[in-house]
Structures are given as C-alpha cells and as structure tokens.
Amino acid sequence: MRIFLIFLFLFSSPSFAADSADKILGKIPVQENGRLKPFDTFSKESLQLIYGKRSFNKKGASEIVMTWMLLPEHWDRVEFIEVGNLELKRKLKFDETKKYFSPNELLENERTILLFSEVDGKVKAKEKLNPFFQSVQRLQNQISLYKAIVHGMAPHFVPVKGSDRWLAVAEMSESHKKLFGLVSEGFVNAVKEGGSTDGLKSGVAQFIANARAEDPNQYARDKKISIELFYNDFHPFQKAWIFYFLAAVLGVAQFVSPKTLFGKMSLGAAVIGFTFHTLGFALRVYIAGRPPVSNMYETVVWVPWASMLFAFVFHHQLKNKFLIVAGSVVCFICMVVADIAPIILDASVQPLQPVLRSNMWLVVHVMTITVSYGAFFLALLLGDIGLILYLLDEKKKQNEILALRDTIYRTLQVGVVLLAAGTILGGVWADYSWGRFWGWDPKETWAFIALLGYLAILHARLSGWLQTFGFIAATIVAFNLVLMAWYGVNFVLGAGLHSYGFGGGGVLQVSLFVMAHLIFISTVAFIRSSRKA
C-alpha cells in the first residue's frame, strides 16, 4: 500500500501543481448529452472530436474552447478541423497531404453541403454507412459541434428550475450573461502575459453559485465534479498499460536469466498495473453511476482486467510462470489500443441507452459475457507462448508445453462456463427488454457459435481427438469466434437489435491481428513437420 501511494503521488502531483486558467475554467459544471460533467470534460471531448487531440499547441482544452466562444472570427480561419479520410479529401478537392482544415474552407465548399445532405438521407433511410460516409458523418458532427459552441448553444451551464432543461449562453437571462461576462473578462486577464487568475477565480465562483441557486437539487455536486477532474488528469488506464508493459518485459527476462528476481519484479509490476487499472474502473463507475461496459471502449479496457484477474488466480493455483506474462501482454495490447484509437473507441462517458437502463441485467449479462472474453484472450496468449516453445525446442520444452496445455484447458473451462451463463442470461434480458428469449439476432448467434466452438475444442481434447499441438492451435483459431461476437457484429456487420454497441473502424488492424496468428500457426506447423521429416 505504501509503494502504491508513492507511485500515486509521483504520477499525480504535476497535473495539479499549476492553478492555470484551464484548470479554473474546467471546474464549471455543465450539462451536455444528458449528463452533468465538468467544463474540462466537455472541452476535452469536443477538442478530441474536432481536432483529434485533447490539447492544442500545448494549451488546455478548456482554454481553447473558451477562445472559440470569444474569438470565433479568428478560429473560423484556423486550420484545426481534422479530416483524415483520403476519399473524403478527394471528393472535397482538398490537398490530400493536409490533415487539418479551417471551418471556412469546409463550409464555403459546396461539395461539403452536398455530402452532408447525402449522409442525412442515408441515416433517415437507416442504411448502414460505409467507411467513407462514416467519415462524412464525423465531419458533420465536428462542424456542428464547433458551430454550436461558437453560437453559444453548447454547452449548457444553467439549470431551469422544475425542468430537466439547462440553458446555454445564448439562452441565459441577462443576469447570468453578465456573470458569464465576468468569467470571460477574468479569463482574458488571466491569459495575458503575467496576468493574475484572481479575477477568473472570482468570476467562476460567482457564476457557479448563481447557477446552483437556480436549482440546487439538479446542479452537479462539487465532490463528483472534483473526482471527474481527478480522473481526467490522472489517466489511470495509461499508467496501467505502462506497468503492464514493464511486467511483460520483466516476465520475458526471467526466461532468459536464471535469476528469480525478474519473476518477482514482473509480478510486482503487474500488481501495480492492475491497481491503476482497478482504480480507473472504480472512478469511471462512480462518475457514470453504472457498470463500465456499455460501449466498445469500456469493454476493451474491462476484458483485459478480467484476463489479468484470471492470470493472478491461476498463477496462485497452478504456479505457471507464463500466466503473468500472458495476462500482462493482453492488458498491454488492449489498453494501448484504447489509448491510441479515440476515433474508433470513444472514451467519453455517455448516458445509457434505454434498453440498457437496468443495471442488474447489465451486470449479470454484459459483464458475464465480457469476463468470458477475458478468459479466452488469456488462453490465446498462452497459446502463442506455447507455439513459441514449439519453435525453440519441442523436446527440451516438453514439460513446459504440457503444463501450458493444462493451464489453457483450465482457462477455457472457466471461459465456457461464463460464456454459457452470459448467453442464457442474455436471453432472459432479451425477454425482459424485447419480449422474446431468442431471435437469432447476429449478436446472439455469434455468441452461440463461439460457445459451440470452444465446447467442441474441450470435447475434442477430452476424447483425445486433439493432441497437444492441435489443442493449442485450435485455441488460438477459436478466438476469432470471440472477435466476431465482440468486434465483428458491432463494427463490421452493424446489424441487429444490439445497435447501441455499433461503431466503425479498425477493420484493417483486426484483420492483420487475425492473419498474423493464422500465419504463425501455419509456420510453426510447417517447421514441426520439417523437423520430423
């Protein structure tokens, strides 16, 4: 615990040292998209969508968004709206080497308006959007949000008493506009060279007090705002993958060096990473007020948590030295993907879709299913390690390979039990939400296919149809069924009643992941047969 507190202090203190204009502005509570949040969160999410990053020229997001409100004529000429799709740039007759474009460039281009009309028609017709039209829709969202901020229609700062509505700057009463003017004046003075933040602090405090007085029950609580600000600045999931990477490197080192110290250090780094991982989940659960498994981003950081938990439990029971390495690699892969792909995986905390607003069912179905994915992902990495051992020296590593086979078998057993339970409970939830237990929806079907696939592997191993190498290889191949149920249905098929989980992007990366494993299996099988010949 003492070591953890030291790490917490070392990693967190720099973020809170400066009482900057960005930090002061970020404390103002706002309401947007059905959720109360700090202005800091709104600004970071907005800048991430529009610019692709959470800061601009080393300036904080709250400062940037505030200047959008105060200096729209300047920002209309600045190239900061991200357009990455090459086909879209070609359609707009833009320079394909450029990544950023100004609002004026985009809105003065008649092709932009035509594309927006076309994508609106497709959305109304409920057509599935291909990657090109997904990029068009994203650009439309970028420009719409920027213009809403510029025109004072977002975010919403003041609650309306007796109503769920909140008022944006353009809708405020004159008294609230006057107080917001004090905030703006204080901000301008604060960002001047050598300027004091005292006026900004005073303006923000007065504005918050008056906004809260409109409806204290509806206004955001200071504690929750403070915790969300801490979560935004602390980046617990980023710190988690750093320690997972360290655990994986130290774990590999223990196989090269006979010293046992590397193994202990690997375990220690994994524990620290898991602690940061758990802290991130606890904070996100508190902020969202629900289990953190309602979209693809949340499952991508939840599944590796389950993998690491299984790795710790099986490591304690089976004493297999490969478990911590495998669990750490799973966590590192997933957490880095979640960190570097914000366009594909939206990290923002959003209110639940109506069909998900039963926390009990969300916990027992979605979390059970995704925990099973964690067990299968761990088995995949253990399988990869097994193939590496086959490449190194099958005879010398025979005992390690057999121990690894037994560990994978145990892991698959746990995964199958959880997947079966989650699938059945999903039927119960479907009956509760949609009025039928089973309807061969794509999500239901692929979950069932994955279950049958792993059951077949366990049965084949138990009956002797699959020997050690075949069992390990089959375990790796079977994870493709999980990928289809987890990612493919939502991001490739995009069909069915589970539309709340749909998204786009990442097809190339996932395909490369699948192809790399298939090539790896084929290569090891070929080398084994060559050695025997």
N, C-alpha and C positions, 0 to 999 in steps of 0.2 A: 504493500500500500504506500509506503514511504517513497519507494522508487517511482511509482506511478504519479504521485503528487509532484515530485521533482520534474518529471517529464511534462506534466500538465503546466507547471509554472514556466518552464523553459520555452514551451511551444506557444503559450497563450499571451504572455506578458507583452511582447512587442505590438500586438494588434490593438491593445487598449492604452498604450502609453500616450499617444497623441490625442489631445482634445481638439480635433480638427473640425472644420465646418462640415465636412462629410459625416463625421460621427454624430454631430449635434443634430443636423437635419434628419439623419437616419432614424432618430428616436421617435419622430412624429408618427402616431398610429394612423393608418389609412384603411379603407375597405375597398377591395377590388376582387372581382370574380367570385363573390360570395364568401370571401374570407378576410378577417381582420389580420393585418400584418404591419410591421414597421415600414416606414417610407424607404428604409435601407433595402428591405427585401424587394419591394415593388421596383425600386430603381435598378437593382442588380438583375432582376428577371427581365426588365424592359431592355436594358442595355445588352444583356445576353442575347435576346431575341433579335434586336435591331442591328447591333454591331458585331455580335458573335463572341464578345468577351465581357467580363464584369468590371472592367475599368477602361478608361480612355486616356491615352497619353499620361499614364501614371496618376490620373485623377480619379477619385472615388465616384461610384455610380450616382450617389445622391447629389453630389455637386453637379455632375453632368446633366442629369435630368432637370435639376433646378434651372440651369442655364438654358435648357430647351424652352422652359416656360418664360424666361426673362428676355432671351435674345433669339427668338425664332427666325428673324431675318438673316442673322449670321449663320445659324445652323442649316437653313434651307440650302445654303451654298456649299456646305462642308460635305466632303465625301466620307460618309461613315455608315451608310446602309449596306450591309453585307449581301452580295449576290454571288453565290459560288457555282451554281449550275451552268455549265458551258452552253447547253442548248438554249437556256433562257437568255443568256447574254447574246447569243447569235440571233435569236428572234427579235431582241430589242435593238439589234445593230450596234451593240456596245463593244468596246475593246475587250477581247477575251482574256487578256493578261491582267486586267484590273479586277480587284476583288471588292472594292468599295465605290459607291456612287452617291451623289447628293440627292436629297429629296426633289430638288428642282429638275435634275436630269431625268429622274424616273417619271415624275408627274407631267412633265412637258413632252414626254414621248407618247404619242398617240397609240403606239403598239401596246404600251403598258395597260391602258384603259381597256383595250380590246381583249387582252389576255385575262384581265380581271373579270370582264363580263362572261368570257367563255368558261372560266373556272366556276363562277357563280351558277351558271346553267348546269354544269355537271354536278355540283353539290345539291342543287334543288332536285335534280333527277336521281339523286342518290347513286350516282355512278362511282365506281372505285377509281381513285385518282392514281395515275402512273407517276413515276418519279418526277417527270417534267412538270406536271400540273400540281404536284405536291410542292415543288419549289415556287411555282406561281402563287399558290395559296399562302405560302410562308411570306413571300414578298408583300402580298396584300395585307397580311397581318402586321408586318413590320411597319408599313406606311400608315396603316390605320391607327396603330397604337401611337406612333410618333405624332400624328396629327391630332389625336385625342388629347395628348399631353400638351401640345403647343396651344391648342384652343381652350385649355382649361377644363376639359371634360373628363380627365383622368389624372391622377387617382381621385378617390372620394375621401374628403377629410372630415366632414362634419355630419354626425347622425341626425336624422329627423325624428323627433320625439313621437313615440307611438307608432312608428313605422320601421320597416326593415331598410328603408332607403337611406343613403348617405349622399351628401352634396359635394360635388366637385367645385373647384374655384369659380368657374363661370356661373354656378348656380347659387353661390353663397349670398347671404344677406350682406348689406353694406358694412355692418359692424364686424363680421367675420372677415370680409375682404380687407378691411382696414388693418385688422390684426395680422392677416397673412402678408399685408404690405410691410409690416414691421419685421416679419421673418425675412422677407426679400431684402429689405434695407440692411438688416443685420448681416445677411449672407454676403451682400455686395461689399460691405465694410470689412468682413472677415477675410475675404479672398484677396483683398488688396495687399500689396507687399508690406509686411509689418503690421497688418491690421489686427485689431483685437476681436476676439469671439464673444466678448461680453454682451454686446448688443444682440447677437444672434441667439445666445443662450436665453436672454430675457424675452426676446420675441417668441421663441419656440415655447417657452414655459407658459407665457400668456395665452398663446394660441391653443395649446393643449388644454389648459384649464378651462377656457371658454367653450371649446368643442365638447369637452367632457360634461360640462354643465347642461348642455342641450339634452343629453340622455345618458346619465351615469351608468345605468344598467347595460346599455348597448355598447358603450365605449370600451375599447380594449384595456385590459388590466396591465399595469406597469410591469408586474412580475413576468407575465407572458411575453411582453414586448422585449424585456431585458434578456430573457432566455433565448428568444429567437435571434436577437442581435449577437449573443454569445455564439450560438450555433453558426451563424453566417460568418463570423470572424475566425472561429476556431478551426473549422474544416476537419472534423474528426475522421471522416472517411478517407481523406487524403493522407492524414497521418497514419491511419491504419494500414494502407497499402505500402507505405514506406517501410514499416516494421515487418509486414508480411514478406516483402522483397528481401529484407535482411535475414529473416528466418529461413527463407528458401536458399539463399546463398550459403549461410552457415550450415544448413542441413546437407547441402551438396558437399561442403568442405569436410564433413565428418566421414564421408565415404572415401575421400582422398587421403586424409590423415588419420592415423590410428588413435589420435587423442580423443578422449571422450568429452573434452571441454566444448568442442564445437557443437555437439549434440545438445548439451545443456544450454548453450547460448542460443541455439536455434529455437529450442522450446521456450526460453525466456522471451525472445523477440516475438514469437508467435503469440504468447500470452499478452504482451503489451499491445500488439496489433489488435488482438481480439478485444482487449479492454477498450481501446479507442473505438473499435467497431461497435461494441455494445453501447458505449456512451452515445455515439451518433444516433443509434436507433432509439435509445431512451429519450433523447432530446427531440427527435423527429416525431415520436409518438405523442409526447407532451404537446408539441406545437400543433400537430394535426388533430389531436384528440381521437385518434383511431390507430389500428394496426397499420404499419407501413408497407402494405403490399397491394396497393390499388392500381399501380401502373407498372410499365416495364422497368423504369429506373429503379423503383423500390424493390422489385423482385430481383434485379441484377445485383443489388447490394445485400439483399436478405438471403438469397440462395447460398452465397459463399459463407455467410455467417453460420448457416446450418452445416455446411461442409466442414468448417473448422471445429464446430462443436462435436460432430461425429469423429473427427480426427483425434480430438483430445480424449473422448470416451474410449475409442478403440485402442488408442495408444496406451491408455492406462490398463486396459484389459488384456490386450494381445502383445504389448511390448514390441510392436513392429516399428522399426526406426524409420520406415518410409512414410508413415502416416502424416507426421508433422510437415515434412517436405511437400507431400501431395496436397494437403489442406492449404498450406501457405501459397502454393502456386495457383490453386483455384481462386483463392481470395485475391491474390495479386492481379490475375487476369481480369476478373470481374470488376474489381474496384477501379483499376486503371481505365477500363472501357467506360465505366460510369462517369469517370472524371474527365475524359478527353472527348466524349461524344455528346455534348449538350444538345445538339440539333436533333439527334436521333433519340436520345434518352433525356426527357425533360425532368430536371431535378426539382422543379418548383413544387411546393406543397399545394395541392388543389382540393377543393371540397369533393366529397364522394358523389359518384353518380347515384341517382335514386335507387337503382337496383342493388347497390352495394351498401345502402344505409342500414344494414343490420349487422352490427359489429360481431354478434355471436356467430352468424353464418360466415362472415368474412374471416373470422379466426379459424373456425373448425374446417372450412372447406379450402379457401385460398391458401392459408398458411400451411395446412397439412400437405396439400399438393406441392407447394414450392419447397417445403422441407424435404420432401422425397427427391426433388431435383438436386438438392444439396448432396444427398447420399449418392445419387447416380453420377454427379460431377466428380465427387471424390473417387468413386470407382474408376471413372475414366482416367484420371491422373495416375492412379495406382496401376492401371493397365498400361499406360505409357511407360511408367518406370519398369514394369515387367518386360516390355519389349526391349527396352534399353539393356536390361540384364541379359536377355537372349543374345543381343548383339555383342556384348562384352565377352561373355564366355558361358555358354549354356551349362556345361558340365560343372565348372567351378562354382557357379552361382545357383546350382540346382536347389539347395536348401532354401536360399532366399526367395527363389521363384515360387517354390511350393508354399512357403509361408505367406507370400504376397497373394497367391491364388486363394488361400483360405481366408485372408483378410478381405479380398474383393467379394468372395462368396458371402461373407457375413454382412458386408456393406449392402450388397444387392438385396439380401433378405429384408433388411430394415427398410430399404427404399421401396420394395414391392409392397410391404405391409402398409406403409404410409400412403403410397400412391393408390392402392386399392381402397383404403379408408377414405381418402380425399375424393376419389371418384364417386363413391357411394354417397358421401355427404353432399357432393355437388348435385347429385340427383335429387336429394331431399331439398336443397336450396332452390333448385330449378322448379320443383313442385310448389314451393312456397312463393317464388317470385313470378313464374311464368305459367303455372297451372299444369305442368306435366313433369314427370320424373325423368324421362329420357326422350330425346327427339332427334338423335343422330346429328346434332349440331357439330360443325367442324371441330370445335374445341373439345367437345365431349368425345367425339370419335377418335381424335388423335391421342387423347389421354388414355382411352381404352386400348388403342393399338400399342402404345408404349407399355402399358401394363402387360398385355399379352406377350409382347416381345421379351420382356425381362422374365416373365414366368416361363417362357419357352427355354431361355438360357439356363435358368435354375433347374428346370426339369431335365434338360439335356446333360447338364453336369452331374446331377444326382444319378441318372440312369447310365452314365458312362458314355453317352454319345459324343460328348465333347471332352477331349483331353485338356491338359493344362494350357497349351498354347492356343488351342481353338477357343477355350473358355475365355482367356484373356482378350483375344482378338474380338470375339463376339461381344464382350462387354463394351469395348471401345466403339464398335459399329452401332450397338444398340443405343448409344447416347444420341445418335442422330434422330431417333424417335422422340426423345425428350426435347431436342432442339426444335423439332417440328411442332410439338404441342406447346412449347413455351414461347418460341420466337416466330416460327413459320406461320402459324394460324393468324397471329396478330399482325405481323409485318409483311407477309408475303400473300397469303390468301385474302386477308381482310374481309372475311365473310362470316356471317352467323350472328347469333344473339349476343355474343361477347364483345360488342362494338366498343364498349368503354375501354378496352385494352388495345385497340387498333392503333397503328402508327406506320411509319415508313422509314426506309433507310437501312443501311447495314447489310444488305443482301450480299454484296461482294465480299465483305470481311467474314461473314458467317460461312459463305461458300468456300472461301480459302481455308478456314479452320477445318471444315469437313474434309476437303480434298487433301489437306496436309496429313490428316490422320489416316485416311484410306491409303495414301501413298506410303506412309510409314509402315502400316501393317503389311502391305504388299512387298515392300523392300525387305523387311525382316523375314517374311515367309520365304522369299526367294533366296536370301542368304542362308537360311537354315537348310533348305533343300539342297543348295550347292555344297554345303559342308558335309551333308550326309552322303552325297554322291561321290 
